[in-house]
Amino acid sequence: MPELMISPMLDLIFLLLAFFIISTMYMTEVRTISIALPEAQSAETVSKSSSLVTVKKDGSCWLDDKKMSLDAIVAEVKKRSGSDANYSVVIRGEKDAAYNDVIHVLDRFKAAGITRFGLAAEQEAYDFIRETLRKERI
């Protein structure tokens, strides 16, 4: 009488499970351009933001993954926010970007009536690992 081998089926199930877990991690990626962010010890991970504005070191501005003029970005963000008082903007200033460029972007949003901001930074590697381990123990 033939026997049913379960271990190859279990291997396949775990392989499929790992594939789906890894593939869904990429589904939550935000659409933005890749830049080198400054590092900060107290940086926190935020899972949701309304708009991501990137200021590069050459002074160019990006809304999500599209290069636009600052006027166009302010108009688009104003349109997206509508009358939502909790609408927020995360400004991602590149590590080597001029401080004046980032402040200019903040000032333009504030003049347009958008007052909820966040500044993006990379969490230092050692602190990120320590924080992740601390959260997993809870």
Backbone as CSV, one residue per row, in Angstrom:
resi,resn,N_x,N_y,N_z,CA_x,CA_y,CA_z,C_x,C_y,C_z
1,MET,0.845,-1.175,0.000,0.000,0.000,0.000,0.898,1.248,0.000
2,PRO,0.668,2.194,-0.915,1.512,3.390,-0.981,1.247,4.319,0.201
3,GLU,2.330,4.982,0.639,2.215,5.928,1.759,2.188,7.359,1.222
4,LEU,1.495,8.193,1.931,1.414,9.604,1.568,2.533,10.354,2.299
5,MET,3.410,11.016,1.546,4.528,11.755,2.133,4.073,13.182,2.415
6,ILE,4.023,13.555,3.670,3.533,14.872,4.061,4.657,15.911,4.081
7,SER,5.867,15.529,4.363,6.942,16.519,4.507,7.179,17.344,3.233
8,PRO,7.142,16.792,2.020,7.282,17.678,0.848,6.127,18.678,0.723
9,MET,4.933,18.260,1.106,3.802,19.177,1.064,3.965,20.297,2.085
10,LEU,4.465,19.976,3.258,4.699,21.007,4.277,5.778,21.981,3.816
11,ASP,6.807,21.467,3.168,7.845,22.350,2.626,7.251,23.325,1.619
12,LEU,6.388,22.817,0.761,5.752,23.668,-0.236,4.840,24.711,0.424
13,ILE,4.116,24.323,1.441,3.224,25.253,2.153,4.035,26.367,2.806
14,PHE,5.128,26.034,3.467,5.965,27.061,4.103,6.632,27.964,3.074
15,LEU,7.009,27.408,1.942,7.587,28.207,0.871,6.559,29.211,0.334
16,LEU,5.331,28.752,0.110,4.269,29.652,-0.344,3.950,30.712,0.701
17,LEU,3.931,30.329,1.959,3.670,31.282,3.031,4.757,32.369,3.058
18,ALA,5.998,31.972,2.972,7.096,32.949,2.956,6.992,33.855,1.736
19,PHE,6.647,33.297,0.588,6.493,34.097,-0.626,5.403,35.150,-0.448
20,PHE,4.257,34.776,0.087,3.164,35.737,0.253,3.480,36.793,1.308
21,ILE,4.161,36.412,2.355,4.541,37.399,3.372,5.497,38.424,2.776
22,ILE,6.495,37.966,2.056,7.473,38.879,1.471,6.831,39.744,0.391
23,SER,5.969,39.168,-0.426,5.361,39.959,-1.502,4.400,41.010,-0.953
24,THR,3.710,40.745,0.150,2.809,41.755,0.710,3.583,42.870,1.400
25,MET,4.799,42.617,1.811,5.599,43.686,2.404,5.877,44.767,1.369
26,TYR,6.046,44.398,0.113,6.318,45.368,-0.933,5.060,46.097,-1.393
27,MET,3.905,45.583,-1.063,2.661,46.241,-1.442,2.421,47.496,-0.608
28,THR,3.044,47.600,0.560,2.850,48.751,1.423,3.912,49.823,1.221
29,GLU,4.792,49.629,0.260,5.829,50.627,-0.011,5.195,51.930,-0.470
30,VAL,5.744,53.028,-0.005,5.268,54.324,-0.457,5.926,54.665,-1.782
31,ARG,5.207,55.395,-2.597,5.741,55.789,-3.892,6.514,57.087,-3.725
32,THR,7.804,56.996,-3.809,8.659,58.166,-3.686,10.004,57.856,-4.313
33,ILE,10.853,58.845,-4.391,12.175,58.632,-4.961,13.160,58.279,-3.854
34,SER,14.238,57.644,-4.226,15.242,57.221,-3.265,16.250,58.348,-3.020
35,ILE,16.418,58.714,-1.755,17.414,59.721,-1.378,18.090,59.275,-0.096
36,ALA,19.226,59.892,0.206,19.915,59.648,1.476,19.362,60.635,2.497
37,LEU,18.650,60.118,3.495,18.082,60.961,4.540,19.088,61.141,5.671
38,PRO,19.002,62.246,6.401,19.863,62.392,7.577,19.464,61.381,8.642
39,GLU,20.404,61.040,9.509,20.121,60.082,10.576,19.800,60.809,11.868
40,ALA,18.920,60.215,12.662,18.549,60.771,13.960,18.320,59.633,14.938
41,GLN,18.724,59.830,16.179,18.557,58.791,17.184,17.103,58.599,17.574
42,SER,16.325,59.663,17.587,14.944,59.562,18.062,13.929,59.515,16.930
43,ALA,14.362,59.129,15.724,13.426,59.020,14.599,12.433,57.905,14.864
44,GLU,11.187,58.135,14.469,10.134,57.148,14.648,9.592,56.736,13.297
45,THR,9.118,55.507,13.213,8.520,55.021,11.990,7.048,55.382,11.985
46,VAL,6.614,56.036,10.920,5.211,56.413,10.769,4.647,55.605,9.618
47,SER,3.539,54.929,9.853,3.009,54.044,8.826,2.143,54.762,7.799
48,LYS,1.603,55.923,8.133,0.714,56.597,7.193,0.982,58.096,7.188
49,SER,1.070,58.621,6.017,1.136,60.064,5.854,0.313,60.412,4.627
50,SER,-0.141,61.630,4.564,-1.011,62.023,3.477,-0.228,62.314,2.200
51,SER,0.837,63.101,2.268,1.656,63.426,1.098,3.126,63.413,1.478
52,LEU,3.948,62.948,0.545,5.396,62.943,0.747,6.026,63.922,-0.229
53,VAL,6.704,64.928,0.299,7.390,65.925,-0.526,8.887,65.751,-0.287
54,THR,9.643,65.615,-1.368,11.080,65.411,-1.279,11.796,66.648,-1.804
55,VAL,12.793,67.104,-1.033,13.649,68.213,-1.451,15.044,67.633,-1.657
56,LYS,15.517,67.673,-2.896,16.828,67.110,-3.203,17.915,68.164,-3.037
57,LYS,19.161,67.708,-3.022,20.281,68.624,-2.803,20.463,69.623,-3.928
58,ASP,19.949,69.317,-5.119,20.038,70.273,-6.226,18.900,71.303,-6.182
59,GLY,18.048,71.229,-5.157,16.955,72.184,-4.989,15.653,71.758,-5.632
60,SER,15.662,70.640,-6.373,14.428,70.187,-7.018,13.468,69.604,-5.986
61,CYS,12.179,69.718,-6.284,11.130,69.233,-5.383,10.322,68.150,-6.080
62,TRP,9.917,67.166,-5.313,9.169,66.031,-5.828,7.947,65.819,-4.951
63,LEU,6.823,65.524,-5.559,5.624,65.103,-4.831,5.447,63.629,-5.118
64,ASP,5.555,62.821,-4.078,5.578,61.360,-4.196,6.722,60.974,-5.139
65,ASP,6.436,60.522,-6.347,7.520,60.140,-7.256,7.532,60.986,-8.527
66,LYS,6.928,62.176,-8.460,6.870,63.060,-9.628,7.591,64.372,-9.346
67,LYS,8.494,64.747,-10.255,9.194,66.025,-10.127,8.251,67.129,-10.579
68,MET,8.086,68.144,-9.706,7.172,69.237,-9.999,7.757,70.534,-9.454
69,SER,7.230,71.647,-9.932,7.630,72.926,-9.350,6.988,73.047,-7.973
70,LEU,7.563,73.888,-7.132,7.030,74.048,-5.786,5.603,74.602,-5.819
71,ASP,5.320,75.505,-6.749,3.962,76.035,-6.880,2.969,74.924,-7.203
72,ALA,3.341,74.039,-8.113,2.462,72.935,-8.492,2.269,71.957,-7.336
73,ILE,3.336,71.728,-6.566,3.232,70.822,-5.411,2.287,71.409,-4.372
74,VAL,2.444,72.691,-4.060,1.574,73.330,-3.062,0.123,73.278,-3.522
75,ALA,-0.125,73.550,-4.810,-1.495,73.510,-5.338,-2.080,72.104,-5.257
76,GLU,-1.290,71.089,-5.616,-1.766,69.706,-5.580,-2.050,69.251,-4.148
77,VAL,-1.150,69.577,-3.227,-1.358,69.184,-1.821,-2.577,69.908,-1.244
78,LYS,-2.740,71.161,-1.603,-3.916,71.921,-1.152,-5.190,71.273,-1.678
79,LYS,-5.166,70.834,-2.942,-6.325,70.161,-3.539,-6.593,68.826,-2.835
80,ARG,-5.536,68.057,-2.555,-5.696,66.759,-1.875,-6.254,66.932,-0.466
81,SER,-5.800,67.976,0.213,-6.202,68.144,1.613,-7.666,68.534,1.750
82,GLY,-8.195,69.281,0.772,-9.586,69.702,0.849,-9.841,70.451,2.139
83,SER,-10.793,69.980,2.913,-11.105,70.613,4.203,-10.692,69.732,5.376
84,ASP,-9.833,68.737,5.115,-9.379,67.824,6.167,-8.371,68.526,7.079
85,ALA,-8.767,68.756,8.323,-7.892,69.442,9.277,-6.723,68.562,9.720
86,ASN,-6.830,67.246,9.546,-5.780,66.326,9.971,-4.833,65.945,8.832
87,TYR,-4.964,66.587,7.693,-4.100,66.276,6.556,-2.665,66.661,6.908
88,SER,-1.750,65.757,6.622,-0.355,66.025,6.984,0.561,65.843,5.775
89,VAL,1.694,66.505,5.849,2.715,66.433,4.804,4.025,66.032,5.465
90,VAL,4.680,65.029,4.904,6.006,64.642,5.378,7.017,65.173,4.377
91,ILE,7.938,65.975,4.871,8.968,66.569,4.024,10.251,65.772,4.200
92,ARG,10.740,65.250,3.089,11.945,64.429,3.076,13.073,65.252,2.482
93,GLY,13.825,65.931,3.324,14.966,66.703,2.859,16.171,65.808,2.724
94,GLU,16.760,65.766,1.538,17.948,64.943,1.329,19.053,65.363,2.296
95,LYS,19.889,64.436,2.650,20.945,64.658,3.639,21.778,65.899,3.330
96,ASP,22.105,66.112,2.068,22.945,67.234,1.674,22.155,68.418,1.113
97,ALA,20.850,68.408,1.272,20.026,69.514,0.767,20.260,70.759,1.616
98,ALA,20.110,71.907,0.988,20.282,73.177,1.709,19.131,73.354,2.697
99,TYR,19.476,73.726,3.898,18.489,73.962,4.955,17.471,75.010,4.503
100,ASN,17.939,76.007,3.792,17.072,77.074,3.302,15.990,76.538,2.364
101,ASP,16.329,75.538,1.534,15.341,74.963,0.622,14.219,74.266,1.390
102,VAL,14.576,73.529,2.432,13.571,72.826,3.236,12.682,73.836,3.962
103,ILE,13.273,74.867,4.536,12.494,75.894,5.238,11.576,76.632,4.261
104,HIS,12.050,76.867,3.054,11.232,77.527,2.039,9.991,76.681,1.716
105,VAL,10.157,75.370,1.614,9.025,74.467,1.358,8.040,74.519,2.524
106,LEU,8.564,74.451,3.749,7.694,74.544,4.934,6.910,75.851,4.939
107,ASP,7.583,76.934,4.626,6.951,78.244,4.627,5.841,78.333,3.587
108,ARG,6.072,77.773,2.424,5.060,77.815,1.361,3.816,77.022,1.744
109,PHE,4.007,75.866,2.393,2.850,75.079,2.829,2.076,75.809,3.919
110,LYS,2.794,76.401,4.847,2.128,77.129,5.923,1.333,78.308,5.365
111,ALA,1.884,79.018,4.384,1.178,80.134,3.753,-0.080,79.646,3.032
112,ALA,-0.065,78.393,2.560,-1.224,77.825,1.867,-2.260,77.262,2.837
113,GLY,-1.976,77.319,4.140,-2.935,76.852,5.137,-2.737,75.421,5.602
114,ILE,-1.662,74.787,5.170,-1.362,73.420,5.611,-0.368,73.522,6.756
115,THR,-0.777,73.070,7.929,0.038,73.308,9.122,0.526,72.039,9.817
116,ARG,0.156,70.877,9.333,0.621,69.625,9.949,1.763,69.064,9.112
117,PHE,2.971,69.058,9.697,4.175,68.649,8.990,4.919,67.577,9.757
118,GLY,5.733,66.843,9.030,6.693,65.930,9.612,7.962,66.026,8.794
119,LEU,9.103,65.873,9.442,10.387,65.861,8.742,10.930,64.437,8.799
120,ALA,11.264,63.885,7.651,11.723,62.504,7.578,13.205,62.407,7.900
121,ALA,13.572,61.325,8.590,14.972,61.020,8.902,15.105,59.514,9.005
122,GLU,16.301,59.025,8.775,16.596,57.605,8.963,16.927,57.376,10.423
123,GLN,16.412,56.301,10.975,16.761,55.959,12.343,18.135,55.307,12.319
124,GLU,18.999,55.726,13.235,20.334,55.148,13.275,20.235,53.645,13.467
125,ALA,21.085,52.912,12.773,20.964,51.459,12.689,20.933,50.783,14.058
126,TYR,21.819,51.138,14.947,21.867,50.489,16.253,20.570,50.735,17.031
127,ASP,20.093,51.974,17.019,18.869,52.297,17.743,17.664,51.623,17.114
128,PHE,17.657,51.498,15.787,16.545,50.844,15.114,16.454,49.385,15.533
129,ILE,17.586,48.692,15.580,17.593,47.287,15.975,17.163,47.155,17.429
130,ARG,17.678,48.016,18.299,17.315,47.964,19.713,15.820,48.222,19.900
131,GLU,15.274,49.207,19.196,13.856,49.540,19.297,12.983,48.397,18.769
132,THR,13.402,47.781,17.676,12.653,46.662,17.108,12.634,45.493,18.071
133,LEU,13.772,45.198,18.676,13.829,44.095,19.641,12.980,44.396,20.871
134,ARG,12.974,45.657,21.314,12.181,46.032,22.486,10.692,45.846,22.191
135,LYS,10.250,46.232,20.999,8.833,46.104,20.643,8.406,44.650,20.538
136,GLU,9.312,43.777,20.082,8.961,42.362,19.925,8.846,41.652,21.262
137,ARG,9.498,42.160,22.294,9.411,41.535,23.618,8.081,41.816,24.297
138,ILE,7.424,42.903,23.894,6.165,43.301,24.539,5.033,42.415,24.091
